[in-house]
Amino acid sequence: RQAQPFSHWERAVSGSRLRIGLVSGDLREHPVAYFLEGLLAHLDPQRIEVHVYSTTGHTDTLTARLQSRVASWQLLVGLNTEQAAERIHRDGIHILVDLSGHSALNALPIFAWRPAPVQASWLGYFATTGVREIDYFIADRVSVPETARAAFTESIWYLPETRLCFTAPDDAPEVSALPALGKGYITFGCFQTLRKINADVLRAWSRILASSPAESRLRLQCPELGNAGARIRMGDQLERAGIDLKRVDLHGPEPRASYLASYSEVDLILDTFPFPGGTTTCEALWMGVPTITLSGERLIARQGEALLAAAKLEGWVARSEDAYVGLALQKAADPQGLAQLRKELRQHLRSTPLFDAAAFAEQMQTAFEGMWRKHRGGPPDRRPSKPSFRPGSARKRR
């Protein structure tokens, strides 16, 4: 039935921590969890109390690590939208955060009931939700420039540096030497899902390989390539784009540690467009492999630029296909420069906004506290009063 938003949240005695609710079905081995883990590890428990509402019962080892970082973890599985909203309302959440948008396992209908007085969307979706009861979309100015604000039903809450902070994998091997120094040729790579490799991307890659020494290679690696049919289809697409299959290596799924070690075979990454990498870009950087990205107009098309800006690698961003091809050829022609960057990159990244989880956590805490102060319209004190559930407080609609 039609949502009947709550309109009353009683406040208990002031002095309690800010209670943040996170709603997601992706808190497992999934990009959302990879970006969330470092934040949860560095939030100040004296200021922030995190409560998770999961829309799936699927769990793994990463789920267990996340569960150890939060005050409570509740399943919404089996509850209808109204029941889920009432549960969240009873918990006295100050700010409820959607981590899914319109992606699979989302729970956006819950937000229409406004179970929390302040509601925001962040992390897992790259456009407006269109849900009028969601107050804020948390972003940075590279992802959502001022000129793009009109495309959102939410108000944009800008973080000062980045909207994304990646959690470096604990099982990552040490960064290898640049493979080109030993092999004598450049190996380009792409570890994206095949869905992102379109005709425009293949055309650009064809141009890059055609202008590179004949020994140069392209390594494609993703889980789909473990399927024989997918390998055949990918081969057909490569050939239609004019790419010699003898210069291409196709690799399927591997355990995460082995997958990360595969970056030791690649000199630089060629990003896909207009749907660039996210997790794969960050993993490649951590393994010493920079990415050439082509930025676009939409938020999702700007993700590669946003990540590289947060990594302080703005010189790896192109703004046209010609510039993308030219930048790839320029970087590939300087193996000594690539080798030096590879040696220094991991240490460089530790202090950048893309990997500095402690600094990012402080910025997110400040953002949440700012949202709450704005809601209250009172003095800028840090610690909020706790909303409490009052039976029958939903506004009835007929």
Helices and strands as residue ranges (DSSP letters): E 10-11, E 18-24, H 31-42, E 48-54, H 61-67, E 72-75, H 81-90, E 95-98, H 108-111, E 118-121, E 136-139, G 146-151, E 155-158, H 179-183, E 187-190, G 194-196, H 199-210, E 217-221, G 223-226, H 228-240, G 245-247, E 248-251, H 256-261, G 262-265, E 268-270, H 279-286, E 291-294, G 300-302, H 303-310, G 314-316, E 317-318, H 321-332, H 335-350, H 357-376, E 387-388
